[in-house]
Structures are given as structure tokens and as C-alpha cells.
Amino acid sequence: MLSPPPFLISPSLVQPPLLYYSLSHIHVLLFYLCLSGLMIVICVALGLKLHFGRVGTPAKKPPKTVFPSQEHSRVL
């Protein structure tokens, strides 16, 4: 009967590197998720800034239009 490969005999020697790699992959995945989220926020902020002008300043109100009926009521 053939003997099993050595890594099947002692799984405790194999588990720590696998655990380490899985944790490092989780950290890399979280890093890329945060980075992509930050890039999305920056792109949205830049798009809003280009669309609405400066960020933080209120939009200018349009000037009031005076209708002829209002002018007559002011004159009288």
C-alpha cells in the first residue's frame, strides 16, 4: 500500500501558511475596496464641483422677474 504524501500526515504544518495567506488576501481585498470607494467618492465630488461650481458655496438665485401687472400695481 502506498504511503500518503507528507503534507497529508501533518496538516498542522500546512494550516498556518494557508491561514496567513487567507488573512493577507482579506487585508488586500479590504484595501482595494477602500481604495475604490475613495476613488468613487473623489470622482463624484469632482463631478459635482464641475457641475455646480464651487463646493460649499450656495447656488446663485435667479433675479426676480417683474411682470407688467406687478409694475402697474406698484405705480398705482
C-alpha positions as CSV (number, residue, x, y, z in Angstrom):
1,M,0.0,0.0,0.0
2,L,1.3,3.4,-0.9
3,S,2.1,5.9,1.9
4,P,0.2,9.2,1.7
5,P,2.2,12.4,0.8
6,P,3.9,14.0,3.8
7,F,1.6,17.1,3.8
8,L,-1.5,14.9,4.5
9,I,0.2,13.4,7.5
10,S,0.8,16.6,9.3
11,P,-1.9,19.1,8.5
12,S,-0.8,21.4,11.3
13,L,2.3,22.3,9.4
14,V,0.2,23.3,6.4
15,Q,-2.6,25.2,8.1
16,P,-0.6,28.3,9.4
17,P,0.6,29.4,6.0
18,L,-2.9,28.9,4.5
19,L,-4.4,30.9,7.3
20,Y,-1.7,33.6,6.8
21,Y,-2.3,33.8,3.1
22,S,-6.1,33.9,3.5
23,L,-5.8,36.8,6.1
24,S,-3.3,38.6,3.8
25,H,-5.8,38.2,0.9
26,I,-8.6,39.6,3.1
27,H,-6.4,42.6,4.0
28,V,-5.6,43.2,0.4
29,L,-9.2,42.9,-0.6
30,L,-10.3,45.4,2.1
31,F,-7.5,47.7,1.0
32,Y,-8.7,47.6,-2.6
33,L,-12.3,48.0,-1.6
34,C,-11.5,51.1,0.5
35,L,-9.3,52.5,-2.3
36,S,-12.0,52.0,-5.0
37,G,-14.6,53.5,-2.6
38,L,-12.4,56.5,-2.1
39,M,-11.9,56.9,-5.8
40,I,-15.6,56.8,-6.4
41,V,-16.2,59.5,-3.7
42,I,-13.5,61.7,-5.3
43,C,-14.9,61.3,-8.8
44,V,-18.4,62.1,-7.6
45,A,-17.1,65.2,-5.7
46,L,-15.2,66.4,-8.7
47,G,-18.2,65.8,-11.0
48,L,-20.5,67.8,-8.6
49,K,-17.9,70.5,-8.4
50,L,-17.7,70.8,-12.2
51,H,-21.5,70.7,-12.5
52,F,-22.5,73.1,-9.7
53,G,-19.4,75.3,-9.5
54,R,-17.5,75.6,-6.2
55,V,-18.2,73.1,-3.5
56,G,-19.6,74.8,-0.4
57,T,-21.0,78.0,-2.0
58,P,-24.7,78.3,-2.3
59,A,-26.2,78.5,-5.8
60,K,-27.0,82.0,-7.0
61,K,-30.7,82.7,-7.1
62,P,-32.0,84.0,-10.4
63,P,-33.1,87.6,-10.4
64,K,-36.7,88.3,-9.7
65,T,-38.8,88.8,-12.8
66,V,-41.2,91.7,-12.6
67,F,-44.4,91.1,-14.6
68,P,-46.3,94.1,-16.1
69,S,-49.2,93.5,-13.8
70,Q,-46.9,94.0,-10.8
71,E,-45.5,97.2,-12.3
72,H,-49.0,98.6,-12.6
73,S,-49.8,97.8,-9.0
74,R,-46.6,99.5,-7.8
75,V,-47.3,102.6,-9.8
76,L,-50.8,102.9,-8.6
